[in-house]
Amino acid sequence: MHPSLRSATLQDCILWILRRYRRFRVTGHSMTPLLRPGNEVLIDPTAYTHTLPTPGDIVVAAHPQQPALRIIKRVEFVEPDGRCYLKGANPDASSDSRQFGLVPQAQVMGKVICRFP
């Protein structure tokens, strides 16, 4: 569990400028109190190129039932085949794996690295 998420460092900002990291804006309440609507985070889209997500990671993924929609959730567990059980920090305001099931690793777009700015 992530009690907090660090703020961006100069190195994070440089990696964003160089397009190694991507910026993502939180729009819903599913991750409150950790992340609130309007918060921005940097994600590393290459974090899971050669490895599986780890329980406790916060990730951005394509919604399994609405692929154009991006969601931000915490990884609860990962199946050996890479499918992830994703859950919001605020269960009352979250649509997550409790509703849509496991998310294929291919739909995980990146690991949240830090808050931005």
N, C-alpha and C positions, 0 to 999 in steps of 0.2 A: 504494500500500500504506500502511496506517495503522500506524506503529510503536507508537502509543499513542492513547488516547482521552482527551480532557480530562475533568476533573471538572466537575460542575454549578456554575454561578455563581449569584449571587443573581438575576440576570435570568432564567436558565433556570428556577429554582424558582418565580419569579413567573409565568412563562408556563405552567408546569405547573399552578399553583394556578388560574390563569384558564382552564385547560383548552385552551390553545393547543397544548401538548405533552402526550403520553401517556407513561405509564410502562410499561416492559416488563421482565419478569424472565427472565433467561437460565436455561434448564433443562438444556441439553446441553453437551457438550465440543467441539462443532464449531468454536468460535471461540477456543479456548485457543491460545496464552497470553494473547491480548488480552482476552477475556471468558471468565469461568469460571461454572459453574453457581452460581446464587444472586446473581450480579451483577445490578444493575438499571441500565437506561439510559432516557434520555428520547428519544422519537422525535417528529419533526415530521410529522404526517399530511398537511400541506399542501405539503410540500417539492416535490412533483412535480406540482402542479396545472397549471402552465404550462410545465414543462420536463421533460426526460428525466433519469433517473438518470445519474450520471457514473461511469466506471470508478474504483474505489477507494472509492466510497461504501459505507457499511455500512447495510443496510436490514433492515426487518422485512417479511416477506411471508407470504401464505397459501401453505401447501404445495400444489403443483399437484395431487397425487394424494390429499391428505387436507385439504380446504379448511378444516376446523375447527382444524387444527394451524398454529401460527405458527412461522416459522423466522427466524433472524437469520443473515445471510450478507453477504459482500463482493461487490460488483458487479465482475465481471471485464471484461465488455464489454456493449454495448447495440446491438441491431440498429436500423436506421432506423425500423422500425415500433414500437419501444419495448420489444420483448421483451428480457429481461435474462438473461445467463448469470451465475448466482450460485454462489459457491464458499466453502466454509468455510476458516478459517485453519488448521485441523487436518485435513488431507485423510483421515487414517486413521480419524477419528471423525465424518466428515461425510457426510450424505446431501445431495447438492446437484445442480446442473445436470449433473454427470457422469452421474448416474443418471436424473433426471427431465426433463432438457432445459431449454429456455428457458422463462422465467417471464413471462407477459404483464404489462405495466406495471400493468394494472388490479388485479393481485394484490399489488402492492407497496403496503404499508400505510403506510410512512413511512420517513424517513431518520433514522438514529441520530445524535443531536446530541452527547450526552455521557453519561458515567457519572452515576448518581444514587445516593445523595446526593453 
